[in-house]
């Protein structure tokens, strides 16, 4: 562990809440009827939901009653057979020891992993008996294809969908224009809600979406529009300053009247160059003291990983202490960091 190294930084957990040491105590304290008819006629034999498959909104409701946070872990569809073997024979069995409440599986740009997303989510539910949410993006995808995806998900017993706008695929050097369908995720949320039978998640951006030029509050109001159209939960983009999450949450709850769970997404740092690339792509801030600490480790990947796990653990502690309803851990298909964080927090089953 690198707790002693972190303590020597003189910037409390790289100012997980802004304001330095004077705010440390405060940090801890805060720390379509036709479509529906088709669905209703789907066979419910081979593709029926397993007993362990639950609506995620119900998982949150039950955990709230128990006073316990919801813990979820995200994967991406492996690109190779070896990657898939690793996911199912090493990563998932290791995570089973700490029993996350649910998993989620991402969806490639323009639907590039469409079939793989459903296949992986289906296999996790069948082989590991854990509720799994399939991501779905709408840009560059026709309404017919979106409906087909949802029907297939429903037939496989996948009852939870993370509805996203997504990134257009590259075509001829320019971003491909979306086909007839939906341009924005609030439209996708409304469509899924109309179909019925799903718990719907959506994405939130504590530092604003990277493509939003009108400011944070406009972006957060757009999130409210998605919630108004049927989203049950919000999972956030990664961030490293907890103040960003708390400002985001407080505006949604206190100003906009949002009542659904707003769960922070946490990415454990495993590689310095990788996290610099990720934050550049998604528009998240990598605080200067944190970057300086990472670069001080130089070519010592083990030290970076240990630091990353410890930093994420303390970040999660402060988020839960401040009232976050759960934690969504970005695993990058590796179990080590996620299991360590869950164990460090005493949240294993």
ABEGO torsion letter per residue (X at the ends): XAAAAAAAAGBBGGGABBGEAAAAAAAAAAXXAAAAAAAAABBABAABBBAABBBAAAAAAAAAAAGBBBBBBBBBBBABAAAAAAAAAAAAAAAAAAGBABBBBBBBBGGAAAAAAAAAAAAAAAAAGBBBBBBBBABGBBAAAAAAAAAAAAAAGBABBBBBAEBBBBBGGBBBBBBBEBABAAAAAAAAAAAEGBBBBBBBBAAEBAABAAEAAAAAAAAAAAAAAGBABBBBBBBABAAAAAAAAAAAAAAAGBABBBBBBBBBBABAAAAAAAAAAAGBBBBAAAAAAAAAAEBBAAAAAAAAAAAAAAAAAAAAAAGBAEBBBBAGGBAAAAAAAAAAAGABX
